[in-house]
Amino acid sequence: MGLGLDYKKDFDIILLKKIKAMLRGTDLVGIVTMSLGWPRAKTLIKYLKKNINAPIVIGGIHATVKPEECIQEVDYVCIGEGEKAFLALSKNMNKTRIPNMWIKSSKGIIKNEIGKLTPNLDEFGIPDYDLKTHFIYEKGKIVPFRKKHLLNKLYFIHTSRGCPHSCTYCINHFLRKLYHGKSRYMRYRSISNVIRELENMKKIFPGVPEVFISDDTFFNRRLEELEVFANAYKKKINIPFSCYASPLTLSKEKLDLLSDAGLKTLQIGVQTGSDRVNHDLYKRHMLREKVLKAAELVYDYKDKIMIDYQFIITNPYETREDLLDTLNLIKKMPKPFNITTFNLTYFYGTGLYNKAVHDKIIQCEEDTVVQFHFTDIMNHLRVKKLKESYLNSMLYWISGKATKTRYGFIPAFLFPIMTSRPVISICEFLKFPVFLMNLFVVRVSEFLKSPL
């Protein structure tokens, strides 16, 4: 059952009662959440513990990084990959030795060790979309999941697990350490298995307009695999698709194959234009020069593929020079393209989180900014109290389409002026105009994204 993405809004009592009624007779309740959804998950858990007799197991990223916190609220905590652990638990809830599972018992908490990763992802089969047993939260009501709910929506698919990189801000940094010595971290589904899922999707949800391949970097696959994928996808699926790529994994051969197969949008993680921040802080061995070469490469596909460059903003470790490096990199990238910015969040257990704690940037829970959405610039700026709030805001203002005439909300002719050192100094001194501009951009963005 899906319960929406508005994490600021807690569950009301009417909704909780409906969930309780749906769970009548249930033997085991499973809940999955990321850190952003943990406060709402706790509300649901506390209500269910008082009103139903079934034990509750929680899994997902938040349970994986904070099992000590989660086990206080539930009966079981599943850490890491949960398919085999959850199956073992559902078969025998009296069993106490289940890899990846923490179990609350009369004798205390049993902390089972982490099991090995499953090397062959095809073992897990394809997702279950039996519409008779799926429900979603829609306009204040829990309703059966129907084909109409995917009309004009993306279909998300994972074709691999893991990432070739181990960036200090990312959960992959934590998971690599968690599974160290537990078999190969980066694993792929077979192309035939991926195509089978997409064929099944077309039967159940005819009319889905686009597929999103949400692997950390789909372009990391070998050229031979992508050739098999491109041929099968074009022949059997033939729906526009999008995916992620790292500048280090791009090549003309791969772009030729995937653009011909229907690649519509390519999201490329740049994060920063500062070689210092990328190398020393993020541990991304990706020079600005390499990013520019990748930008020149993908520019040749501008008539087929929309390129979306993604950047991290509101990072207190970035200096004025680091931010200017990012803005200057954006100026050099051949247009058109799109810019997406994400506010830096300190996720528990990552290398960057540990550094921020050590440097006393994080001194309380609010300082992690986990409770704020990564697009919520107003709260990120408020909590972080950045010295360079203007340049971080500039990166937020230029989010959106970059063309010959404009960068997001900023006309192109104003861009060099607004990033000149005299203007930067004035705007850093006069905080209030920056606040008003941020408020304006937030309100306009919310209006544009809302249904008219």
N, C-alpha and C positions, 0 to 999 in steps of 0.2 A: 504494500500500500504506500503510495507516495503522498507526502504531506507538504509539498510546496517549498519555496526557497526564501520566503520572507522571514529571516531569522530573528528580526527585531520583534515580531509579533508572537506572543506566547499563545498556547492553546487555551481556548475558553472552555468552561465547564460543559457546555452543550456538546462540543466536539468530543471531549473526553468521555462523556457518557455514551456517545455513539460508538466510539472505539471499544469501550467496555462491552457493549451489547454484541458487537461483531466478534469479540473474543470469547464469548460464552462457550464453554466446553473445550477450549484450547488446552493442549497439554504442555506446550512450550512456546514462549513469545520471544522472537528475535528482533533486535533493534540495531540499526546501523547508523552511525553518525560521524561527521567530521567535527573538528574542534569548534567550528563556528556554530554548529547546531546543538552542542552539548547542553546549554542551558534549557532549551526546549525539550531535549531528550530527558533531562532530569525531571521536568514537570510531568511528562508522560509516565515515566517510571514510577515516581512517587504515588501518582494517582492509581496506577495499575496494581502496585504492591498492596494498596489498601482495599482494592475492590475486586481482585480476581485471585484465584488460588494457584495459577500456573507460574512456574519459575520463569525468570527472565534472563536471557543471555544477550550481551551487547558486544558488537564487533565494529570493525571499521578502523579508520586512522586514529581517532581519538582514543579508543580503547587500546590500541596498539602502543601509543606513546605514553598514555597515562592509566595503566591498568590498576595501580594502587588507588587512584581516585574513583575509578569506575566500579571496582569490586565492593566499595562501600554501599553502593546503591542497588546492585543486582546480585543474582545468584551465580552467574557465570560470566567470565570475560574471555572473549576469543581474541588472541593476539596474532597479528600477521594474517597470512592467507587462511581463510576459514572454511573452505569447502569440505575438506576431509574431517576437520575437527567438529564442525557443526553436524555433519552426518553421523559421526561416531556418538556424539552426545544425544542426538535425536533417537538413535537406536537403543541407547541404554543410559538413562539419566542417573543411574546409581553407580556408574563407572567413575572412578576417580583418577585413572591414569589415561589422560587424553592429551597428546602433544598439542601445544599452542593454547591450551585451555587453563584458565585459573578457575578454581571451584571453591565456593564457600561451603564449608561442612561444619558439623558439630564440633570437630576437633580443631577448627581454624581454617585458614585459607590454604588450599593446596595449589602450589605454583608449578604447574607442569612445564617442562622445558620446551623450547621452540623446536619443532620438527623440521625435517628437510623440505626444501621447496620442491614442488612437483615439476620435473623437467619437461614433461610432455603436456602442454596446455590443452591439447585435444581431448585429454581424459575427461575434462569437465563438460564436454558436450557444448551445445549451444543454448542461449538463454531461453527460459520458459516464458512464453507469452500466451498462455491459456487465459483468454479474456474473462472466463467465468470466475476466476479466482483472484483477479487483480482489481484494486480500487485506488482512486486518487482523491485528493482534496481539491475541490473546485468551488469557488465562490461561496465559501462558508459551509459547504456540504461535502460529505463523503459519497462519491458516486462510483458505479462500476466503470472500469477503464474500457473505453470503446475506440473503435477505429478512428472516429472523428477527432479524438484527442491528439492524434499524430498528423492531422491534416495541416499542411503548411508548416510542419515542424521538422527539425533535424532528427535523423536516426543515428544514435551514438553507438559505436562499436569499438571494442578494444581488440587489437590483433596481436598484442604482445604485452609483457609485463616487465617492468624495470626500465632503466634509462642508461645509456652509455656514459652519461655524465654523473657527477656526484656533487652538485652545487650546494654550497653551505646553507642556502635559504630553503632548500627543498626537502620534502619528506624522503626522497630517495637517499639522501645523505644518512638519515637515520636507519632506513630499512637495510641498506647495504651493511651497516655495522651489525644490525640485529641478525641478519642471515649469513654473516661471515663464516665461511667454512661449511655452510649448509647447502652445497651445490651451486650451480651457476645462477647468478642473479638475473641476468638478461635472458628472457625466454620468448619464443615466438609460437603462435599458432600456425598450423600449416595453411597454405593458401586455399586448399580444397575445403578445409574446415571453415575458413572465413567466408568463402563464397557460398557455402551451404547455409550459413546463418543469414546471409543477405538474400538468398533465394527464398528462405522461409519468411523473412521480413516482408518481401514483396507480396507473398501470398496472403499474409495476415493483414498487412497495412498497405493495400494498393493505393498509389497516389502520393506516397512519401516523396517530397520534392528533392531532398538532399541527404546524403550520408556524411557523417562526421567521423573520421577515423581518429580516435582520441588517444592514440599511442603518444608517449612523450616525444618521440621523433620517428615517424613512419619511414622517413628517408634513410634510417639506419640499416634497413634491410639490404641484403646483397642485391646487386643489379639483376642477377639471374632470377631471384625470387620476385622482384618487382616486374620483371618481364612476364612471368607466368601470371601474376596478379592482373596486370594491365590487360592482357589478352582475355582472360576469363571474365574480368569485370566488364569490359566493353561488350562482350558477347552475351553475357547472362544477366547483368544487372543494368548497366547503361543508365545510371542516374548520376547527376553531378555530385561530386564529393569534395570534402575539405580535409586537411590534415595539418599536423605540426611538422616542422623541420628545424634542425639546427644548421647554422651557416656552415659548420664543419662537415655536414653529411650531404650537402647539395652537390649535384653534378649535372652537366648538360644531358648525359645519357638518361639519367633517372627522370629529369624534368621532361625530356622528350616523350618517354614512355607514359608517364602519369598524366601529362597534359592531354595527350591523345586519348587516354582512357576516360577523361572527364573531370580532371582536377580543376576545381573552380576557385577555391580560396586556399592560400598557403599561409599559415601562421608561423612566423619565424621569431624565435626568442633571441633578442639582442641583449636586453636587460640594461646595459649601460654602454656609453661610448668611451668610457675611461678604461684604458688598459690596466691601470693600477687597481681599480676596484674589481674588475673582472678576474685578474690574476691573483691578487693578494687577499681580497676579501671573499669573493664568491668562489674562488678556486676553479674558475672557468678558463681554460687555457685557449682563449679565443681573442686574438688581437683585432683591433679596430680595422686594420688593413684587410684582414680576412673577411670581416663583415662587409666592407665596401666591395670586395671582389664578388661576394655572394650577391650583393644588391645589383651589381652590374650584370651578373649572370641571369638573375630572375627577371630583370628589366626586359630582356628579349622576349619574354612570354606575357608581356603586359596586356596583349589583346585577348589572351585566353584565361589568364589567372589573375585574380585580385590578390595582391601581396599585403599582408598585415604584419607590420613589425611591432614587437611587444617589448615594453620597457618597464623597469621597476623604478618607482619614484618614492619620495619622502624617506630616503635612507639617510639617517643622521651621520653615517660614516663618510658620505660623499661631501667633498669640499666644493667651493665655487668653481674651481678649475675642472673638477670631475664633471660637474653638471654642464659646464660650457663645452667640454669634450663631447658630451652626448648631444647637445644642441647643434654643435658644428658637424657632427657625424650625420645628423638628420638633414642638415642643409646640403650635404654632399651626395646624399642618396638620390639616384635618378627617379623622378616622379613620372607617373602617379603611383601612390601607394597609400596604405592606411596605417595609422598609428593607434595602438592600444596601450594604455598605461595602467599599471597595477601598483597600489600602495604596498610598501614592504610590510609584511607581517612576520613576527617572530614565532615560528611554530616550535613548540616544545620538543627538545631532543635534537634539533638540527645544530650544526656547527655555529651558525650565526646566532641562534638563541643563546648557546653557551657563552659565546664571546660577549654578547650584550649583557648577560648576567654578570660576567666577570668584570666588565667595564662600568657596571652600575647604571647602564642605560635602562635596564629592566630592574626595578626595585619593588614592583607590586604587579598584581595580575593585570591591571589596566594597561600597564606599560607594554605588555606583549601585543596589544591591539588586536588580539584574536577575536574579541567580541565585536569588532567592527568589520563590515564588508570591505573587501580589498579595493572597492571603487569609492569608498566613503572618504574623500580627501579632507573634508572639514574636520572630522574627528581625528584622523591621522595627524594632521597639522597641529591640532589642539593638544593632543597627548604628547607628541614627540617634541614640541617646542623647538623646531628646527631653526638654525641660524640662517639657512638659505631657503626660506619659505617662498620667496618670489620666483626663483628659478625652478623650484619644484612645481610651483603653480603654473609656470609657463609651459612645462611639459604636459601638464594636465590640460591646459587651454588648447594646445595644438593637437590633442587627441582627435582622431577622426581622419577625414580625407586630406591628403597632401597633394595639391595640384600646383600648376603654374601660378594660380591666383591666390591660393590660401593654404594655410596649415590649420586644420580644424576651425576654431573660432577666430583665428588671427589672420588678417589679410597678409599676403606674402610680402608686400612692400614694407609692412611694419615689423616683420620678423627681425631683420638685422638691427633696426633701431631699438626694439624692445630687449635685445640681448647685448646691447652695447654696455660697456662698463659704467659710464655715467648714469644711464637709466637704471641699471641694476642697483647701484648704490642708493639712488633716490627711492626706488620702490622697496628696498629692504628696510629703509628708514621709515617710510610711510606705510605701515602695515594695513591700515583700514581700507584703502583702495584695492589692495590685493584680496582682502576678505570679501569685499563687495563683488569683485569679479568672479571669485570662486563661487559665491552664492548664486550669481547670475548663470554661470555655466552649469552648475548642478541643477538648477530649476529648469533651464532649457533642455538639458539632457533628459531629465525625468519626463518632461512633456513630450519630447520626440519619441521616447521609447514606450509611452503609454498608448493604448489603443484609442484611436480618434473616433 
